[in-house]
Amino acid sequence: MDELASEKAPSRPGRREFLKALQAAALGGAAVASLERPSARALHAYPANNTALLEEDKMNEKLAVLWSSGDRDVALKMVFMYTFNAKKNGWWKEVTLIVWGPSSKLLSHDTELQDYIARMKEAGVVLRACKACSDSYGVSEHLAGLGISVEYMGMPLTEMLKEGCRVITC
């Protein structure tokens, strides 16, 4: 057996244990029913004032659904169904639907999808559309009339990805 393969890496607490330790430290070390008491090793493995992973965890509560398909069935049976329910049921703290490419043309002509968009907006889903795409189909004004923020999305999407936002593409 390879000597390197048989060596065991030093044990270091996992991310979940570290987050629990940070939460416990933020609460003055008091035990909380929903949290297991972290080990002393986890409490001392990282500085108590390190909130970087807690901030990262907040980003893990953000979901963006990037909808680019011009297929109506994909819109109804996946994109809209999941996006709406994710927000309505609190599966994610923040849910954003990004209309991109052929989906902007489909949405501009389909009243059933437009009604669904209105329900998503009412539920608290953030609605955004790629201006370059919607301009190319001549539907930017129509999408804005549906309450969708029409903007150039290249940089905002890049920022979301760099910040760790979860993204589903359809």
C-alpha positions as CSV (number, residue, x, y, z in Angstrom):
1,M,0.0,0.0,0.0
2,D,1.3,3.5,-0.8
3,E,2.8,5.2,2.2
4,L,1.0,8.5,1.5
5,A,-2.3,6.9,1.0
6,S,-2.1,5.1,4.3
7,E,-1.3,8.4,6.2
8,K,-4.3,9.9,7.8
9,A,-4.7,13.7,7.5
10,P,-5.0,15.5,10.8
11,S,-8.6,15.8,11.9
12,R,-10.2,19.2,11.6
13,P,-13.8,20.1,12.5
14,G,-16.1,20.1,9.5
15,R,-18.0,23.2,8.3
16,R,-21.3,22.2,10.0
17,E,-19.5,21.8,13.4
18,F,-17.7,25.1,12.9
19,L,-21.0,26.9,12.1
20,K,-22.5,25.4,15.2
21,A,-19.6,26.6,17.2
22,L,-19.9,30.1,15.8
23,Q,-23.6,30.2,16.6
24,A,-22.9,29.0,20.1
25,A,-20.2,31.6,20.6
26,A,-22.5,34.3,19.4
27,L,-25.1,33.2,22.0
28,G,-22.5,33.4,24.7
29,G,-21.8,29.7,24.6
30,A,-25.2,28.8,25.9
31,A,-26.7,25.5,24.8
32,V,-29.5,25.8,22.4
33,A,-32.1,23.0,21.9
34,S,-31.7,23.2,18.1
35,L,-27.9,23.0,18.2
36,E,-25.7,20.3,19.5
37,R,-23.1,21.6,21.9
38,P,-19.9,21.9,19.8
39,S,-16.8,20.2,20.9
40,A,-14.0,22.2,22.6
41,R,-11.9,21.4,19.5
42,A,-14.4,23.1,17.2
43,L,-14.7,26.1,19.5
44,H,-10.9,26.6,19.5
45,A,-10.2,25.6,15.9
46,Y,-11.2,29.0,14.5
47,P,-11.5,32.5,16.0
48,A,-14.9,33.2,17.6
49,N,-15.2,36.5,15.8
50,N,-14.8,34.9,12.3
51,T,-18.2,35.5,10.7
52,A,-17.2,34.7,7.1
53,L,-18.8,31.3,7.1
54,L,-22.0,32.7,8.7
55,E,-22.2,35.2,5.9
56,E,-21.6,32.4,3.4
57,D,-24.4,30.5,5.0
58,K,-26.7,33.5,4.5
59,M,-25.9,33.4,0.8
60,N,-26.8,29.7,0.8
61,E,-30.4,30.9,1.6
62,K,-30.6,32.7,-1.7
63,L,-31.7,31.0,-4.9
64,A,-31.8,32.3,-8.4
65,V,-33.7,30.4,-11.1
66,L,-32.2,31.3,-14.5
67,W,-35.0,30.6,-17.0
68,S,-33.8,30.5,-20.6
69,S,-36.0,27.8,-22.2
70,G,-38.6,28.8,-24.7
71,D,-40.5,25.5,-23.9
72,R,-43.8,26.2,-22.3
73,D,-43.9,22.8,-20.5
74,V,-40.5,23.5,-18.9
75,A,-41.9,26.8,-17.7
76,L,-45.0,25.3,-16.2
77,K,-43.8,21.9,-15.0
78,M,-40.5,23.0,-13.6
79,V,-39.4,26.6,-13.5
80,F,-42.6,28.2,-12.3
81,M,-43.8,25.3,-10.1
82,Y,-40.5,25.1,-8.2
83,T,-39.8,28.9,-8.0
84,F,-43.3,29.7,-6.7
85,N,-43.3,26.9,-4.2
86,A,-39.8,27.6,-3.0
87,K,-40.8,31.1,-2.0
88,K,-44.3,30.3,-0.8
89,N,-43.1,27.5,1.4
90,G,-40.0,29.2,2.7
91,W,-37.6,26.7,1.3
92,W,-35.3,29.6,0.5
93,K,-35.2,33.1,2.2
94,E,-34.8,34.9,-1.1
95,V,-35.9,33.6,-4.5
96,T,-35.1,35.3,-7.8
97,L,-36.5,34.4,-11.2
98,I,-34.3,35.6,-14.0
99,V,-35.9,35.6,-17.5
100,W,-33.2,35.1,-20.1
101,G,-33.2,34.4,-23.8
102,P,-36.1,32.7,-25.5
103,S,-38.1,32.6,-22.3
104,S,-38.7,36.4,-22.6
105,K,-40.4,36.0,-25.9
106,L,-42.5,33.1,-24.6
107,L,-43.6,35.1,-21.5
108,S,-44.5,38.1,-23.5
109,H,-47.1,36.1,-25.5
110,D,-48.5,33.7,-23.0
111,T,-51.2,35.0,-20.7
112,E,-51.2,31.9,-18.4
113,L,-47.5,32.4,-17.8
114,Q,-48.1,36.1,-17.2
115,D,-50.8,35.3,-14.5
116,Y,-48.3,32.9,-12.9
117,I,-45.7,35.6,-12.8
118,A,-48.1,37.9,-11.0
119,R,-48.7,35.2,-8.4
120,M,-44.9,34.8,-8.0
121,K,-44.5,38.5,-7.5
122,E,-47.3,38.6,-4.9
123,A,-45.6,35.7,-3.1
124,G,-42.3,37.7,-2.9
125,V,-40.3,36.2,-5.7
126,V,-37.8,38.8,-7.1
127,L,-38.4,39.1,-10.9
128,R,-35.6,40.1,-13.2
129,A,-35.1,39.9,-17.0
130,C,-32.1,40.3,-19.2
131,K,-32.5,43.5,-21.1
132,A,-30.1,42.5,-24.0
133,C,-32.3,39.4,-24.5
134,S,-35.6,41.1,-24.2
135,D,-34.5,43.9,-26.5
136,S,-33.5,41.4,-29.1
137,Y,-37.1,40.0,-29.1
138,G,-38.6,43.5,-28.8
139,V,-40.4,42.7,-25.5
140,S,-38.6,44.7,-22.9
141,E,-41.5,47.2,-22.3
142,H,-44.0,44.3,-22.1
143,L,-41.9,42.5,-19.5
144,A,-41.5,45.7,-17.5
145,G,-45.3,46.1,-17.6
146,L,-45.6,42.8,-15.9
147,G,-43.6,44.1,-12.9
148,I,-40.3,42.5,-14.0
149,S,-37.1,44.5,-13.5
150,V,-35.6,44.6,-17.0
151,E,-31.8,45.2,-16.8
152,Y,-28.5,44.1,-18.3
153,M,-27.9,40.9,-16.3
154,G,-24.4,39.8,-17.1
155,M,-22.7,41.6,-14.2
156,P,-25.5,41.1,-11.6
157,L,-25.6,37.3,-12.4
158,T,-21.8,37.2,-12.1
159,E,-21.9,38.9,-8.7
160,M,-24.6,36.5,-7.5
161,L,-22.4,33.5,-8.5
162,K,-19.3,35.0,-6.9
163,E,-21.2,35.6,-3.7
164,G,-22.3,32.0,-3.6
165,C,-25.9,32.3,-4.5
166,R,-27.4,29.0,-5.6
167,V,-28.5,28.9,-9.2
168,I,-30.8,26.6,-11.1
169,T,-30.7,26.9,-14.9
170,C,-33.6,25.7,-17.1
